[in-house]
Amino acid sequence: MERFDVVLPCLDEAGALPAVLGALPPGFRPLVVDNGSTDGTPEIARRLGARVVSEPRRGYGAAVHTGIEQADTDIVCVIDADGSLDPAELPRLVEPVLAGRADLAVGRRVPTARGCWPWHARAGNALLAGLLRRRGLPVHDIGPVRAFRRADVLALGVTDRAFGYPLELLLRAAERSWRVVELDVGYGPRAKGTRSKVSGSVRGTLRAVNDMAAVLR
């Protein structure tokens, strides 16, 4: 069976991890990157059979990039660990990369419940996606789930280690004329007791948009 490492950047996701890890399809191996959790996230992940690495530098990009560096499968997936996305969608993202029809597959979030994607987060996302389309990349989401060949992404030389990481990844992919496939994925409420570092507040969204805007300058 073909195997795929799944990078899960984590900062205090103890409440969500059991369901997220339990939903991973066969052949998809969890690689939890702990980004300084204080709620027992790494211990829970190990107990559930996940490989755990630590990234002490705070930042979404730092956690994701460390996970990609530590992965040892050809094709790697990245997905948020907060329970808002269904890991069962991952085979659909891997398929076009595995078949050679895409260099990068990304998820376009489709809300499955009222209020799970606040207006301020959707507005910031739409603004940035519009800027990407102006640069020739036909995407509608700076999504938190993607699949790609590990060596190819490392060769892009993405340098942002904060919330600008996924935007810089897409920009560099566009510069190199990558074939990017965008697929709809369900986007639901986060696991009970967890709160988004980005969409959970206007302040968090503004911080993320600021990080991403810096990448565009």
N, C-alpha and C positions, 0 to 999 in steps of 0.2 A: 504494500500500500504506500502510495506517495504521502510524504509528510510535509507539513507546513508549520513553521513557528508563528505564533500569534503574540505580538508584542502588546502588552496591556500596561500603559503608563498609569501609575497609581499614587494618589495622595489621599490617604484616609478613605479607602473604599471597602472597609471590612464588612459593612452591611450589604454591599452589592456582590462581592466576589463569589460567595457560594453559588448563587444562581447563575452568574455569568460563566464561571468555570464549568458548571454542570451542563450548560447548554452548548458547549463546544462540540462540533461534530467529530466523529472518529478521524484520526489522522491530523487533527489540528492541535498542536502542542502549546500550552500556555507558557509564556515567558513574562512574568510579572516584574516590572521595573518599579521598585519602591522609591519614591521621591521625597522621603522624609516623613513618612506616616507616623502618627502617635497613637493610633487606635488598634494596633495589632495586625494591620494589613499583611505584612510579610509572613508572620507566623501562621495566619489563617491560610494564606496561599500555599505555603509549604505543606501544611497539614492536608490540603486538598490535592496535593500531588503536582503543583506547579513548580517550575524552575523559577527561582527568585534571584534577581540581581539588584544591587543598590546603586542609585545615582544621587549623591549628596547635593549636587548643584541643582537648586530649585528651578523649575521651568519645564513646561510641556515638551518643548523641543529637545531639551537635555535628556529627559526620560525616554522619549521615542528614539532618539538617535543612538543612545547607549543600547537600547534593546535591539536595534537593527545590527549594530556592531557585534553584539553578543549572540545573535541568532546563528544557526549553522545549517539552515535549509536554503535551497536555491530561491524559492518563492516565500516571501514573508508577508504576513498581514499585520495591520495595526487596527485596533479597535478600542474605543473608550471602555473603561471598566465600571461604569456607573449604573449599568443595567438599562440604559435608555435605548440601546441597540441590541438586536438579536444575533448572537454569534452563528445561528443557523443560516444566516445570509452569506456567510463567508465563502462557501463553495461557489456561489454565483459570481463572486468577485474574482476568485482565483481562476475560474474556467477560461475567460478570454486571455489571461496572461499565460496560462499553461498551454493553451492552444496556439499561442503566437499571434493572436489577433490584436493584442494591446500590450503596451509597455507599462501601463499603469491603469488600474481599475479603481474607481472611487465611488462612494455611495452618495446619492442625493437623498437627503432626509425628507421623508413624507410623514408628517405628524399622524399618530394613531389615536391621540386623545386630546381633548381640549385643554389648552394651557400648558402643554408640555414643552412648547417652544415659544417663549415670551416674545412679544412684539419687538423689543429692543434688540434681542439677539438675532431675530430674523431680518430686521432692517440692516444691521451691520453686515450680516452675511451676504445679503442681496447686493449691497453696495460693492463689496469686495469681489463678488462673483462677476458683477457687471464689468468691473475694471479688467478682470481676467479675459472676459469675452472680447473686450476691445483689443486685447493683445493676441487674439486668435485662438484662445483655448475655450472650446465649447462646453463650459461647466456652469452649473447653477448653484453650487454649494462648495464651501470650503470645509468639506466633510471630515468627520472624525473616524472614518473607516476607509481602508484602502488596501490594495494588494499589488505586489510588484516583485521584480527580481532583485534580490538583496544587493548583488554586485552593481547593478545599474544605478540604484538609488545612492549607494555610497559614492559612486563615481561622479554624481551630480555636484558634490561638494557643498551641500546645504550648510550654512553657517549659523543661522538663527537658532537659539536655544530656548526661546520663550514661546509665546503664542503665535509668533509669526512663522513658525516652522512649516506648517502645512501650506501656507501661501507661497513661501519661497520655493518649496518643493514643486508646486504647480508652475510657478514662473520659470524655473530652470527646466522643467519638462517641456514647456512651450518653446523656450529658446532652442532646444535641441530637437524640436519637431517630433516629440514623442506622440505615439498613438494613445490617446487617453479616452477610456470608456467610462461613462457615468451611468450608474444603475440606481434605480429607486430602491431605497431600503426603508423599512418602517422605523419610526422614531417615536418612542413612548416616554412615559414618566420615568424619572430616575428611581432607583431602589429607595424604599422607605427609609428615612433617617439620613439620607445623603443630600448634599446641596452642590449644585454646579459651581465651579470656580469661575465660569464665564457667564453663562446665561442665567445664573441664579440671582444676579443683581445687575442694575444698570451700570454700576461702577465696574463690575467684572467684565461686562461687555465692552465698555469704553476702553478698559485696559487692553483687552485682546485686540480690539480694532486699532488701537494706537500701536501695539506691537507689530501688527500686520501692515499698517500704513508705512511704518518705518522701512519695511522690506521693499515697498514700492518706490521709495525715494531714490 
